[in-house]
Amino acid sequence: MSGLQVNRGLELSALGEPMDGLRLLGGITFMDVELAKTQGGLHDGKSVTGVPKKR
């Protein structure tokens, strides 16, 4: 299958030290991945397999 994989998303991360000696790091990623310009438009707008919406 040929075409384009269009990736749009948002990644948020936070880092902090709530108390001396304890550092916390966290994050979340939101992804919207879809196919475009596929052969004959057969798969245009469909999600890509194996890519999570949230992580």
C-alpha positions, 0 to 999 in steps of 0.5 A: 500500500502506498500513500502518506501517514499524517501525524498530528499530536500533542505531548505534555511533560512535567518535571518537579521536585516536590520535596528535597531528594524526590524528583518526579517526571511524567508525561502524556502524548496524544496522537492522531495518525491517519492515512492520506493520498492512498492508491485510489483513496481507498484508505484515506482518513483511516487510522494507522494500525499499531499507533495508540491514541494516548500514551 
